């Protein structure tokens, strides 16, 4: 039993000694690790100190360099300021000298003005003395004598002046036929105007709004197929029983319009049918284009034109400007040019052909850069049209020099065709404002009883008060109203001003 107890005690003591030795060894290892970490930290701290010292030195160097640069820049600016101050001082001295000279001139002018004032006072005093002496001799004041003289002269000369004016106007009318060839050529040019607006959409009516869904198709396949095949935009909006076809090319727009109308009547709307109908419509429009080009040449008596020229003429059938059809405008201009050329003794053939082709550039102006006049001239030159005709085409809007009387005639005929009443569309509001403004201008003159704008604003008739306006004043009033209209209004063509003075005498028989 004692041996077992001793064994336990020995085991306990061995364990305690082992634990103590392990603790001492572990403590030793921990202390060694701490020393090693302290050494590493000391090394890193030393490195950080060295880096900080280097950064401080570098910062000091940069600060010194910045200070040197700033001092140099400051010195440069100070030098510039000194130069600017010297320049300003020099200008100030020059201005002082100029001011001194101006003051000297003012003094001299004041002296001269004083002398002139004294002389004027002497003249006024002498004039007053002479006037008073004359008034004493004539027993009339100056105003009374002046009024009496003016009334006498006016009564004696008014009727003579009216008679002379009527005689001069009669002679001018008699000479009008002889002078017409020169006057009509140059005077009509002043009414020439540019054509800038045109229609770019067409409206197709529908039998009902249900048709819009069929035109669009499932998932929009029908409307996409139509737009791709015809090359147009189809607008389906809230407009009742109508859709809109939009395209800058009037021929493509016409093809699309005809195709859409046929599809609506047919009722079978699907991609394959759309392609066939559009192709048929394209052939139909091409045939119409050829026929209309040939008809224009036949109606105006212009022969020998290239087929491409005739095709472009036919395309004008579907082109508009301010609502005026350009195909009809070309034919009308050709006929007007021929008549003017015949009256003026010019080359009728050149004028007729130039009038027919003057706007041919509008058939392709949306495809080519440049104005329609220059485009048309280039096309005609390419297809062998005579140079006289080409010059009339490219100069009818003064984009080139007019080399012949026929060029001036074409410009005048173009203006007459575009400016005549009913030729072009004008908005109702703008039209009414222009008519009211025309009548208001006439009413603003003294002695006017009534004014009426007639013939779509091409003529204004003014009725005057006969007891306030005599025959001579009537003539003067018509010219004054015409001048005020020219100054204060913008209008196409010409406006005729007619002043009417009606005298009524009544007698009663008893």
C-alpha positions in Angstrom: 0.0 0.0 0.0 2.9 2.3 0.8 4.4 1.5 -2.6 1.2 2.5 -4.4 0.9 5.7 -2.5 4.5 6.6 -3.3 3.9 5.8 -6.9 0.9 8.3 -7.0 3.0 10.9 -5.2 5.8 10.4 -7.7 3.4 10.7 -10.6 1.9 13.8 -9.3 5.3 15.3 -8.7 6.4 14.3 -12.2 3.3 15.9 -13.7 3.8 19.1 -11.7 7.4 19.3 -12.7 6.5 18.6 -16.4 3.9 21.3 -16.2 6.4 23.8 -14.7 9.0 23.0 -17.2 6.5 23.4 -20.1 5.3 26.7 -18.7 8.9 27.9 -18.3 9.7 26.8 -21.9 6.6 28.4 -23.3 7.3 31.7 -21.4 10.8 31.7 -22.8 9.5 31.2 -26.3 6.9 33.9 -25.9 9.5 36.3 -24.6 11.8 35.5 -27.5 8.9 36.1 -30.0 8.0 39.5 -28.3 11.7 40.5 -28.5 11.8 39.6 -32.2 8.5 41.6 -32.9 9.9 44.6 -30.9 13.1 44.5 -33.1 10.9 44.4 -36.3 8.8 47.2 -35.0 11.9 49.2 -34.2 13.3 48.6 -37.7 10.0 49.7 -39.3 9.8 52.8 -37.1 13.4 53.6 -38.1 12.4 53.2 -41.8 9.4 55.4 -41.3 11.5 58.1 -39.7 13.9 58.0 -42.6 11.1 58.3 -45.1 9.5 61.1 -43.2 12.8 63.0 -43.2 13.2 62.5 -46.9 9.5 63.7 -47.5 10.2 66.8 -45.4 13.3 67.6 -47.3 11.6 67.1 -50.7 8.7 69.3 -49.5 11.1 72.0 -48.5 12.7 71.8 -51.9 9.4 72.0 -53.7 8.3 74.9 -51.5 11.5 76.8 -52.4 11.0 76.1 -56.1 7.3 77.3 -56.0 8.3 80.4 -54.1 11.0 81.2 -56.7 8.5 80.7 -59.5 5.9 82.8 -57.8 8.4 85.6 -57.2 9.4 85.5 -60.9 5.7 85.6 -62.0 5.0 88.4 -59.6 8.0 90.4 -61.0 6.8 89.8 -64.6 3.3 91.0 -63.8 4.7 94.0 -62.0 6.7 94.8 -65.1 3.6 94.5 -67.3 1.6 96.7 -64.9 4.3 99.3 -65.1 4.2 99.2 -68.9 0.4 99.5 -68.9 0.5 102.4 -66.5 3.0 104.2 -68.7 0.8 103.6 -71.7 -2.3 104.8 -69.9 -0.4 107.9 -68.7 0.6 108.6 -72.3 -3.0 108.3 -73.5 -4.2 110.5 -70.6 -1.7 113.2 -71.7 -3.0 112.9 -75.3 -6.6 113.1 -74.2 -5.8 116.2 -72.1 -4.2 117.8 -75.1 -7.3 117.0 -77.3 -9.6 118.3 -74.6 -7.7 121.5 -74.5 -7.9 121.9 -78.3 -11.6 121.2 -78.2 -12.1 123.8 -75.5 -10.3 126.3 -77.7 -12.5 125.5 -80.7 -15.6 125.8 -78.5 -14.5 129.2 -77.4 -14.0 130.2 -81.1 -17.3 128.8 -82.1 -19.1 130.6 -79.2 -17.6 133.9 -80.4 -18.7 133.2 -84.0 -22.2 132.2 -82.8 -22.5 135.4 -80.8 -21.5 137.4 -83.8 -24.1 135.5 -86.0 -26.8 136.0 -83.3 -26.2 139.8 -83.3 -26.4 139.9 -87.1 -29.6 137.7 -87.1 -31.2 140.0 -84.6 -30.4 143.0 -86.8 -31.9 141.2 -89.9 -35.0 140.2 -87.9 -35.5 143.8 -86.7 -35.1 145.2 -90.2 -37.5 142.6 -91.6 -40.1 143.5 -89.0 -39.8 147.2 -89.7 -40.2 146.5 -93.5 -43.2 144.3 -92.8 -44.9 146.9 -90.6 -44.3 149.5 -93.2 -45.9 147.4 -96.0 -48.9 146.5 -93.8 -49.5 150.3 -93.1 -49.3 150.9 -96.9 -51.6 148.0 -97.9 -54.0 148.3 -94.9 -53.7 144.4 -94.6 -51.7 142.2 -92.2 -49.1 139.8 -93.5 -51.3 136.7 -92.9 -54.4 138.3 -94.5 -52.4 139.3 -97.6 -50.9 135.8 -97.9 -54.3 134.1 -97.4 -56.0 136.3 -100.0 -53.2 135.7 -102.5 -53.2 132.0 -102.0 -57.0 131.8 -102.4 -56.9 133.8 -105.6 -54.1 131.7 -107.1 -55.8 128.4 -106.0 -59.1 129.3 -107.6 -57.5 130.3 -110.9 -55.2 127.4 -111.2 -57.0 124.4 -109.7 -59.2 123.7 -112.7 -56.3 124.4 -115.1 -54.1 121.9 -113.3 -56.8 119.2 -113.3 -57.2 119.8 -117.0 -53.5 119.6 -117.7 -53.2 116.4 -115.7 -56.1 114.8 -117.7 -54.5 115.9 -120.9 -51.1 114.4 -119.9 -52.8 111.1 -118.9 -54.7 111.0 -122.2 -51.4 111.5 -124.1 -49.7 108.8 -122.0 -52.5 106.4 -122.9 -52.2 107.2 -126.6 -48.5 106.5 -126.5 -48.9 103.3 -124.4 -49.1 101.0 -127.5 -45.9 102.4 -128.9 -44.0 102.2 -125.5 -45.5 98.8 -124.4 -42.6 96.7 -125.7 -40.2 98.5 -123.4 -42.5 99.0 -120.4 -43.9 95.5 -120.1 -40.5 93.9 -120.1 -39.0 95.9 -117.2 -42.1 96.8 -115.1 -43.5 93.3 -114.7 -40.2 92.1 -113.1 -41.1 93.9 -109.8 -43.9 91.4 -109.0 -41.6 88.3 -109.3 -41.6 86.1 -106.1 -40.1 82.8 -105.0 -42.0 79.5 -104.6 -41.1 77.8 -101.4 -44.0 75.8 -100.0 -45.4 72.5 -101.2 -47.7 69.7 -100.2 -45.9 66.6 -98.8 -48.9 64.6 -97.6 -51.9 62.9 -99.1 -55.1 61.9 -97.3 -56.9 58.6 -98.2 -60.6 58.4 -97.0 -61.8 55.2 -95.4 -65.3 53.7 -95.4 -65.0 53.1 -91.6 -62.5 53.3 -88.8 -62.5 49.4 -88.7 -60.4 49.5 -91.9 -57.5 51.1 -90.0 -57.0 47.8 -88.1 -56.9 45.8 -91.4 -54.4 48.3 -92.9 -52.1 47.9 -89.8 -52.4 44.1 -89.8 -51.4 41.7 -87.1 -48.4 43.0 -85.3 -48.2 45.8 -87.8 -47.1 43.6 -90.7 -49.3 45.1 -93.3 -48.4 48.7 -92.7 -44.7 47.8 -92.5 -44.9 45.9 -95.8 -46.7 48.8 -97.5 -44.2 51.4 -96.2 -41.2 49.3 -97.3 -42.7 48.5 -100.7 -44.0 52.0 -101.5 -41.2 54.0 -99.8 -43.6 56.3 -97.8 -44.8 56.9 -94.3 -48.3 55.9 -93.4 -49.8 57.8 -90.5 -52.8 56.2 -88.8 -54.0 58.6 -86.1 -57.3 59.6 -84.5 -58.6 61.4 -87.6 -62.0 59.8 -88.3 -62.3 57.6 -91.4 -59.0 58.8 -93.0 -55.3 57.9 -93.0 -52.4 60.1 -94.2 -49.5 59.2 -96.6 -46.4 61.3 -96.2 -43.4 61.4 -98.5 -41.0 64.1 -99.9 -41.2 62.5 -103.4 -44.6 63.5 -104.9 -44.5 60.6 -107.4 -43.9 58.0 -104.8 -46.7 59.6 -102.7 -49.1 59.4 -105.7 -48.2 55.8 -106.3 -48.8 55.0 -102.6 -52.1 56.9 -102.6 -53.4 55.0 -105.6 -52.2 51.7 -104.2 -53.9 52.3 -100.9 -57.2 53.2 -102.5 -57.1 50.1 -104.6 -56.3 47.9 -101.5 -59.2 49.5 -99.6 -61.6 48.8 -102.4 -60.3 45.3 -102.9 -60.4 44.4 -99.2 -57.6 41.8 -99.5 -54.8 43.4 -97.5 -51.7 41.3 -96.9 -48.0 41.6 -97.8 -48.1 39.7 -101.1 -51.2 41.6 -102.3 -49.6 44.9 -101.3 -46.5 44.2 -103.4 -48.6 43.4 -106.5 -50.9 46.5 -106.1 -48.0 48.8 -105.5 -46.2 47.5 -108.6 -49.4 47.9 -110.7 -49.8 51.5 -109.3 -46.2 52.3 -110.1 -46.7 51.2 -113.8 -49.9 53.3 -114.0 -48.2 56.4 -112.6 -45.2 56.0 -114.9 -47.6 55.8 -117.8 -49.4 59.0 -116.6 -46.0 60.7 -116.2 -45.1 59.9 -119.8 -48.5 61.0 -121.1 -48.5 64.2 -119.2 -45.0 65.1 -120.3 -46.0 64.6 -124.0 -49.3 66.5 -123.4 -47.4 69.5 -122.0 -45.1 69.6 -125.0 -48.0 69.2 -127.4 -50.2 71.8 -125.8 -47.4 74.4 -125.9 -46.0 73.5 -129.3 -42.5 72.6 -128.1 -41.0 69.7 -130.0 -37.7 67.8 -130.1 -37.4 67.3 -126.4 -35.5 64.4 -125.0 -37.6 61.5 -123.5 -36.0 62.2 -120.0 -37.0 65.8 -120.3 -40.6 64.8 -121.1 -40.6 62.4 -118.1 -39.5 65.1 -115.8 -42.2 67.4 -117.2 -44.8 64.7 -116.5 -43.5 64.4 -112.9 -44.6 68.0 -112.3 -48.2 66.8 -112.5 -47.8 65.7 -108.9 -45.8 68.7 -107.7 -47.4 71.7 -106.1 -46.2 75.1 -104.8 -48.5 77.1 -102.6 -51.3 74.8 -103.8 -50.5 75.6 -107.5 -50.0 72.6 -109.7 -46.6 72.9 -111.3 -47.5 71.0 -114.5 -50.3 73.5 -115.2 -48.0 76.4 -114.1 -45.3 75.3 -116.6 -47.8 75.2 -119.5 -49.3 78.5 -118.6 -45.9 80.1 -118.3 -44.9 78.8 -121.7 -48.0 80.3 -123.3 -47.6 83.6 -121.5 -43.9 83.7 -122.5 -44.8 83.1 -126.2 -47.4 85.9 -126.2 -45.1 88.4 -124.5 -42.3 87.5 -126.9 -44.6 87.9 -129.9 -45.7 91.4 -128.7 -42.1 92.4 -128.0 -40.6 91.1 -131.2 -38.4 88.6 -129.3 -37.6 84.9 -130.2 -41.0 83.2 -129.6 -39.6 79.6 -129.8 -36.9 80.3 -127.2 -39.3 82.0 -124.9 -41.9 79.2 -125.2 -39.4 76.4 -124.5 -37.8 78.3 -121.6 -41.2 79.0 -120.1 -42.2 75.3 -120.3 -38.9 74.1 -118.8 -38.2 76.9 -116.3 -39.3 74.9 -113.2 -38.3 71.5 -114.4 -35.8 71.3 -111.6 -38.6 71.0 -109.1 -39.2 67.5 -110.3 -36.0 66.4 -108.7 -35.0 69.2 -106.3 -35.7 66.9 -103.3 -33.1 64.5 -104.6 -30.3 66.9 -105.5 -28.6 69.7 -103.7 -29.1 73.2 -105.0 -32.0 75.5 -106.1 -34.5 74.3 -108.6 -33.4 76.9 -111.2 -29.8 75.8 -111.2 -30.8 72.1 -111.1 -33.2 72.5 -114.0 -30.5 74.4 -116.1 -28.0 71.6 -115.5 -30.5 69.0 -116.6 -31.4 70.8 -119.7 -27.7 71.5 -120.5 -27.0 67.8 -120.1 -29.7 66.8 -122.7 -28.7 69.3 -125.3 -31.1 72.2 -124.8 -30.0 75.5 -126.4 -27.9 77.8 -124.3 -30.4 80.7 -124.6 -33.1 78.5 -123.1 -30.7 77.3 -120.3 -29.8 80.9 -119.4 -33.5 81.8 -119.1 -34.1 78.8 -116.8 -31.2 79.5 -114.5 -31.8 83.2 -114.3 -35.5 83.4 -113.7 -34.9 83.9 -110.0 -31.8 86.0 -110.6 -29.4 83.3 -109.5 -27.5 83.9 -112.8 -27.1 86.9 -115.1 -29.9 87.4 -117.7 -28.2 87.4 -121.1 -31.3 88.0 -123.3 -34.7 89.6 -123.5 -36.2 86.1 -123.5 -34.8 85.5 -120.0 -36.6 88.6 -118.7 -39.8 87.6 -120.5 -39.8 84.1 -118.8 -39.2 85.7 -115.4 -42.2 88.1 -116.0 -44.4 85.2 -117.3 -43.5 83.1 -114.2 -44.5 86.0 -111.9 -47.8 86.6 -113.8 -48.8 83.0 -113.6 -48.0 82.7 -109.9 -49.5 86.1 -108.9 -52.8 86.1 -110.7 -56.0 85.8 -108.5 -56.8 82.2 -107.6 -53.4 80.8 -108.7 -52.1 80.0 -105.3 -53.5 79.1 -101.9 -53.4 81.6 -99.1 -54.6 81.1 -95.6 -58.0 82.6 -94.8 -56.7 84.5 -91.7 -53.8 86.0 -93.6 -56.1 86.9 -96.5 -58.6 88.6 -94.3 -55.9 90.6 -92.4 -54.5 91.8 -95.7 -57.9 92.9 -97.0 -58.7 94.7 -93.7 -55.3 96.4 -93.7 -55.8 97.5 -97.3 -59.1 99.1 -96.5 -57.8 100.7 -93.3 -55.0 102.4 -95.2 -57.5 104.0 -97.6 -59.7 105.1 -94.7 -56.8 106.8 -92.9 -56.8 109.6 -95.5 -58.8 112.8 -94.9 -61.9 113.1 -97.0 -62.5 109.4 -97.7 -66.1 108.3 -97.1 -65.8 104.5 -97.9 -63.2 102.0 -99.2 -63.8 98.6 -100.7 -61.2 95.9 -101.5 -62.4 93.9 -104.5 -61.0 91.2 -106.9 -59.3 89.2 -104.0 -57.4 92.3 -102.9 -56.1 93.2 -106.4 -58.1 96.5 -106.5 -59.2 99.0 -103.9 -62.0 101.4 -104.7 -62.3 104.6 -102.6 -65.3 106.9 -102.5 -64.5 110.4 -101.4 -66.6 113.3 -100.0 -67.1 115.6 -103.0 -67.4 118.7 -100.8 -63.9 118.1 -99.3 -62.0 116.6 -102.2 -62.0 118.2 -105.7 -60.8 116.8 -109.0 -57.1 117.7 -108.5 -57.1 116.4 -104.9 -58.7 113.1 -106.2 -55.7 112.5 -108.5 -53.3 113.3 -105.8 -55.1 111.1 -103.3 -54.9 108.0 -105.6 -51.1 108.4 -105.9 -50.7 109.0 -102.1 -52.7 105.9 -101.2 -50.8 103.8 -103.7 -47.5 105.0 -102.2 -48.6 104.2 -98.7 -49.7 100.7 -99.8 -46.3 100.1 -101.3 -44.5 101.2 -98.1 -46.7 99.5 -95.6 -47.9 96.2 -97.1 -46.5 93.0 -98.6 -48.7 91.6 -101.4 -48.4 89.5 -104.6 -48.8 91.2 -108.0 -50.2 94.7 -108.2 -53.0 96.6 -106.5 -55.1 99.0 -108.5 -56.2 102.1 -106.6 -59.4 103.7 -108.0 -60.7 107.0 -106.4 -64.3 107.9 -107.2 -65.7 111.5 -106.7 -69.4 111.7 -107.4 -71.2 115.0 -107.3 -75.0 115.0 -107.2 -77.1 118.1 -107.7 -80.8 118.1 -106.8 -83.5 120.6 -107.7 -87.1 120.7 -106.8 -89.8 121.9 -109.2 -92.9 123.4 -107.6 
